[in-house]
Amino acid sequence: MQIKEFLSTANNPSFWHSAKTLCFTGAEYPARFFTQLFESVVTAKMLSAPYQRVDAAGREKSELHALLGQSMLGSTSFFWLGNLSEERVSKSATAFKQYAASYTGPHQLAFFIETEHLPTPCSAQIIQLPNMLDQTEFVALAGFLGCPDIMKKNALFQHLFQQQKQSLDRCLELLDYVTLATVKQTAAFTAYLDTLYENQTTLQDLAECFFAKRDNAFFIRWQALQHHYPPIFWVVFWAEQLWKAIHVTQFMHQKQFVQAKKMSFRLPYSFINRDWQRANVNELVRCHEFLYQIDYGIKTGSTFCSLDLLFVHYFTGAFTRESSYDAL
């Protein structure tokens, strides 16, 4: 089931009453989407059983089997299990995915599994969540989440979707803005959204190329973007990116996956998904330390090519060799 079909049928309580097991799937876990989805469903009283959120990640699987395998005096619940792909691949995690996908117990279940980790066979009803939404999908999402006048506000956001599709998270963010704006504000609102969305997307692309060490793609984006912000902004931006990347890498190596996921906010998705595996913590630490020299230089009047020097050191591997790079 695609997202448009899901949003149109899930507006009816009969969908939730008849659904035994729902498996949402996609390339990445859209946490905000599920928060708003179930807030809307519970508020509208569309579930036939009490809603319970039980994050399966990090829980003992024997405890989960006991919870889901029996009911007290015939009472049942609708369990949201969260992201079953959050845990690293292991025998117990794989077995639990298969258990959930083939669930036949007394309760109703819903959960998310990344598409590449979908177990087979899977008897659950599968709902595909795209990374990017077009305008009609955004309108369907907005209507489901309680914005009945969304069609009247078409002029506020249609230019964004004419340029490109928008990510699911960005669509939820956009909905917050559209809800507050009026059609009379279209001109000012359009200019505001162009600035907001273009820069956020570009910063993510820039950081993704940085951590993946795609130097050619990085410097093309850097040349186009560097003058949009003052030097002190870049110091803060890269300090946060590096600090988070250092801790995410350490948490992932320590198999503390929940902590890594929490720390990864505002990092590129590709880093938590794969690029952390090639990251060198010492290199990232020295790169972060180099930012202190840049910050000092900016505050004392020296800003000449300091960030370019950092990038050259980083992409040539100088930060992997202690004391092998020159100070400012």
C-alpha positions as CSV (number, residue, x, y, z in Angstrom):
1,M,0.0,0.0,0.0
2,Q,1.4,3.4,-1.0
3,I,1.1,6.5,1.2
4,K,-1.8,8.1,-0.7
5,E,-3.9,5.0,-0.5
6,F,-3.0,4.6,3.2
7,L,-4.0,8.2,4.0
8,S,-7.3,7.9,2.2
9,T,-8.3,4.6,3.9
10,A,-6.9,5.3,7.3
11,N,-9.3,8.2,7.8
12,N,-12.0,5.6,8.4
13,P,-12.1,3.8,11.8
14,S,-12.9,0.5,10.0
15,F,-9.4,0.5,8.6
16,W,-7.9,0.5,12.1
17,H,-10.5,-2.0,13.5
18,S,-9.7,-4.5,10.8
19,A,-5.9,-4.1,10.8
20,K,-4.3,-6.9,12.6
21,T,-0.6,-6.1,11.9
22,L,0.7,-3.0,10.1
23,C,4.3,-2.9,8.9
24,F,5.4,0.6,7.8
25,T,8.6,0.5,5.7
26,G,10.9,2.9,3.9
27,A,14.5,3.9,3.5
28,E,14.7,5.7,6.9
29,Y,12.6,6.0,10.0
30,P,10.4,9.2,10.0
31,A,9.9,9.6,13.8
32,R,7.9,12.9,13.6
33,F,5.5,11.3,11.1
34,F,4.6,8.5,13.4
35,T,4.2,10.8,16.4
36,Q,1.7,13.0,14.5
37,L,0.0,10.0,12.9
38,F,-0.9,8.3,16.1
39,E,-1.7,11.5,17.9
40,S,-4.3,12.1,15.2
41,V,-5.6,8.6,15.2
42,V,-5.9,8.4,19.0
43,T,-7.5,11.9,19.3
44,A,-10.1,10.9,16.6
45,K,-10.8,7.7,18.6
46,M,-10.4,5.5,15.6
47,L,-8.8,2.6,17.4
48,S,-10.8,-0.3,18.7
49,A,-8.4,-1.1,21.5
50,P,-6.3,1.1,23.9
51,Y,-3.1,2.5,22.3
52,Q,0.2,1.5,23.9
53,R,3.6,2.7,22.8
54,V,6.3,0.1,23.5
55,D,9.7,0.8,21.9
56,A,11.1,-2.6,21.0
57,A,14.7,-1.4,20.6
58,G,16.7,-2.2,23.7
59,R,13.9,-4.2,25.3
60,E,14.5,-7.9,26.2
61,K,12.9,-10.0,23.5
62,S,11.5,-12.5,26.0
63,E,9.7,-9.7,27.8
64,L,8.2,-8.5,24.5
65,H,7.1,-12.0,23.5
66,A,5.4,-12.4,26.9
67,L,3.7,-9.0,26.5
68,L,2.4,-9.6,23.0
69,G,1.6,-13.2,23.3
70,Q,-1.1,-13.0,26.0
71,S,-3.9,-10.8,27.1
72,M,-5.4,-10.2,30.6
73,L,-9.0,-11.4,30.9
74,G,-9.5,-11.1,27.1
75,S,-8.5,-7.4,27.0
76,T,-6.4,-6.3,24.0
77,S,-4.3,-3.4,23.0
78,F,-3.0,-1.6,19.9
79,F,0.8,-1.7,20.3
80,W,3.1,0.7,18.4
81,L,6.6,-0.9,18.6
82,G,8.6,1.8,16.9
83,N,11.6,1.2,14.7
84,L,12.5,-2.5,14.6
85,S,15.6,-1.6,12.5
86,E,17.0,0.6,15.2
87,E,19.0,-2.3,16.7
88,R,22.0,-3.7,15.0
89,V,21.6,-7.0,13.1
90,S,21.7,-9.9,15.6
91,K,20.1,-13.3,15.9
92,S,17.5,-12.1,18.4
93,A,16.7,-8.8,16.6
94,T,16.2,-10.7,13.3
95,A,14.0,-13.3,15.0
96,F,11.8,-10.6,16.6
97,K,11.3,-8.9,13.2
98,Q,10.1,-12.2,11.8
99,Y,7.9,-12.7,14.8
100,A,6.3,-9.3,14.4
101,A,5.9,-9.7,10.6
102,S,4.1,-13.0,11.1
103,Y,2.2,-12.0,14.4
104,T,-0.9,-14.1,15.2
105,G,-1.4,-13.1,18.9
106,P,-4.4,-11.5,20.5
107,H,-3.4,-7.8,20.0
108,Q,-3.0,-5.4,17.1
109,L,0.6,-4.4,16.2
110,A,2.2,-1.6,14.1
111,F,5.9,-1.1,13.6
112,F,8.5,0.2,11.2
113,I,11.2,-1.8,9.4
114,E,13.6,-0.4,6.9
115,T,12.9,-1.9,3.5
116,E,16.2,-3.6,3.2
117,H,15.5,-5.4,6.5
118,L,12.0,-6.6,5.7
119,P,11.6,-10.3,6.6
120,T,10.2,-12.9,4.3
121,P,7.6,-14.2,4.5
122,C,5.6,-11.2,5.9
123,S,1.9,-11.6,6.6
124,A,1.5,-8.0,7.9
125,Q,-0.1,-5.3,5.8
126,I,2.8,-3.4,4.3
127,I,2.6,0.4,4.0
128,Q,5.4,2.0,1.8
129,L,6.6,5.4,3.1
130,P,8.5,7.4,0.4
131,N,11.5,9.5,1.3
132,M,10.2,12.4,-0.9
133,L,6.6,13.5,-1.4
134,D,5.0,15.3,-4.3
135,Q,2.4,18.0,-4.0
136,T,-0.6,15.6,-4.1
137,E,0.9,13.4,-1.4
138,F,1.6,16.5,0.7
139,V,-2.1,17.6,0.3
140,A,-3.3,14.1,1.3
141,L,-1.0,14.2,4.4
142,A,-2.2,17.6,5.4
143,G,-5.8,16.6,5.1
144,F,-5.3,13.5,7.2
145,L,-3.6,15.5,9.9
146,G,-6.4,17.9,10.2
147,C,-5.8,20.8,7.8
148,P,-9.2,20.8,5.9
149,D,-8.5,24.2,4.1
150,I,-5.2,22.9,2.6
151,M,-6.6,23.1,-1.0
152,K,-7.4,26.8,-0.5
153,K,-3.8,27.5,0.4
154,N,-2.4,25.8,-2.7
155,A,-0.6,29.0,-3.8
156,L,1.5,29.1,-0.6
157,F,3.5,26.0,-1.3
158,Q,3.0,24.8,-4.9
159,H,6.2,26.6,-6.0
160,L,8.3,24.4,-3.7
161,F,6.9,21.2,-5.3
162,Q,7.4,22.6,-8.8
163,Q,11.1,22.8,-8.0
164,Q,11.4,19.3,-6.5
165,K,9.7,16.8,-4.2
166,Q,10.1,17.4,-0.5
167,S,11.1,15.0,2.2
168,L,8.5,13.6,4.6
169,D,10.0,15.5,7.6
170,R,10.1,18.7,5.6
171,C,6.5,18.3,4.6
172,L,5.5,18.0,8.2
173,E,7.5,21.1,9.0
174,L,5.9,22.9,6.0
175,L,2.5,22.0,7.3
176,D,3.1,23.9,10.5
177,Y,4.0,27.0,8.5
178,V,1.1,26.6,6.0
179,T,-1.4,26.2,8.9
180,L,-0.5,29.6,10.3
181,A,-0.3,31.5,6.9
182,T,-3.0,32.9,4.8
183,V,-3.3,33.2,1.0
184,K,-3.0,37.0,1.4
185,Q,0.5,36.5,2.6
186,T,1.6,34.4,-0.5
187,A,4.3,36.8,-1.8
188,A,6.1,37.2,1.5
189,F,5.5,33.6,2.5
190,T,6.9,32.3,-0.8
191,A,10.2,34.3,-0.4
192,Y,10.5,33.1,3.2
193,L,10.0,29.4,2.3
194,D,12.5,29.7,-0.6
195,T,15.2,30.9,1.8
196,L,14.3,28.4,4.6
197,Y,14.1,25.3,2.5
198,E,16.9,25.9,0.0
199,N,19.5,26.6,2.7
200,Q,18.6,23.7,4.9
201,T,18.7,21.3,2.1
202,T,22.1,22.6,0.9
203,L,23.6,22.4,4.4
204,Q,22.6,18.8,4.7
205,D,24.1,18.0,1.2
206,L,27.3,19.8,2.2
207,A,27.7,17.9,5.5
208,E,26.9,14.6,3.7
209,C,29.7,15.2,1.2
210,F,32.0,16.2,4.0
211,F,31.6,13.0,6.1
212,A,31.6,10.8,3.0
213,K,34.8,12.5,1.9
214,R,33.5,13.2,-1.6
215,D,35.9,16.1,-2.0
216,N,34.9,17.1,-5.6
217,A,31.2,17.3,-4.7
218,F,32.0,19.0,-1.4
219,F,34.0,21.8,-2.9
220,I,31.4,22.5,-5.6
221,R,28.8,23.0,-2.9
222,W,31.1,24.9,-0.6
223,Q,32.0,27.4,-3.4
224,A,28.3,28.0,-4.0
225,L,27.3,28.3,-0.3
226,Q,30.2,29.7,1.7
227,H,29.3,33.4,1.2
228,H,25.7,32.9,2.3
229,Y,26.7,32.9,5.9
230,P,29.4,34.8,8.0
231,P,32.6,32.9,9.0
232,I,31.4,32.6,12.7
233,F,28.3,30.7,11.5
234,W,30.5,28.1,9.8
235,V,32.6,27.7,12.9
236,V,29.5,26.9,14.9
237,F,28.0,24.7,12.2
238,W,31.0,22.5,11.7
239,A,31.7,22.4,15.5
240,E,28.2,20.9,16.1
241,Q,28.5,18.5,13.1
242,L,31.9,17.2,14.2
243,W,31.0,17.0,17.9
244,K,27.9,15.0,17.1
245,A,29.7,12.8,14.6
246,I,32.4,12.0,17.2
247,H,29.9,10.8,19.7
248,V,27.7,9.0,17.2
249,T,30.8,7.0,16.0
250,Q,31.8,6.1,19.5
251,F,28.2,5.1,20.5
252,M,27.9,2.9,17.3
253,H,31.2,1.1,18.0
254,Q,30.0,0.5,21.6
255,K,26.7,-0.8,20.3
256,Q,24.8,1.9,22.1
257,F,22.4,2.4,19.2
258,V,19.7,4.2,21.0
259,Q,22.1,6.9,22.3
260,A,23.6,7.1,18.8
261,K,20.2,7.7,17.2
262,K,19.4,10.5,19.7
263,M,22.8,12.2,19.2
264,S,22.5,12.0,15.4
265,F,19.8,14.8,15.2
266,R,20.9,17.3,12.4
267,L,23.6,15.0,11.1
268,P,23.1,13.7,7.6
269,Y,21.1,10.5,7.5
270,S,23.9,8.9,5.5
271,F,26.3,9.3,8.4
272,I,24.2,7.3,10.9
273,N,23.3,4.8,8.2
274,R,26.8,4.0,6.8
275,D,29.4,6.8,6.9
276,W,30.2,6.4,10.6
277,Q,31.8,3.1,9.7
278,R,34.6,4.8,7.8
279,A,34.9,7.7,10.3
280,N,38.2,8.1,12.2
281,V,37.4,9.4,15.7
282,N,40.9,10.9,16.2
283,E,40.7,12.6,12.9
284,L,37.3,14.2,13.8
285,V,38.6,15.2,17.2
286,R,41.7,17.0,15.7
287,C,39.4,18.6,13.1
288,H,37.2,19.9,15.9
289,E,40.2,21.2,17.8
290,F,41.4,23.1,14.6
291,L,38.1,25.0,14.8
292,Y,39.2,26.6,18.0
293,Q,42.2,28.1,16.2
294,I,39.8,29.4,13.5
295,D,37.5,30.8,16.1
296,Y,40.4,32.6,17.8
297,G,41.6,33.9,14.4
298,I,38.2,35.3,13.5
299,K,37.9,37.1,16.9
300,T,41.3,38.6,16.5
301,G,40.8,39.8,12.9
302,S,42.3,36.9,10.9
303,T,39.9,35.1,8.7
304,F,41.9,34.6,5.5
305,C,41.1,31.2,4.0
306,S,41.1,29.6,7.5
307,L,38.1,27.3,6.7
308,D,39.6,26.3,3.3
309,L,42.8,25.3,5.2
310,L,40.7,23.1,7.5
311,F,39.1,21.4,4.5
312,V,42.4,20.8,2.8
313,H,43.8,19.2,5.9
314,Y,40.7,17.0,6.3
315,F,40.5,15.8,2.7
316,T,44.2,15.1,2.4
317,G,44.2,13.1,5.6
318,A,46.5,15.5,7.6
319,F,44.2,15.2,10.7
320,T,44.8,11.4,10.8
321,R,48.5,12.1,11.6
322,E,49.0,13.8,14.9
323,S,51.0,17.1,14.7
324,S,51.2,16.8,10.9
325,Y,49.2,19.9,10.1
326,D,50.2,23.5,10.5
327,A,48.6,25.9,12.9
328,L,47.0,29.0,11.7
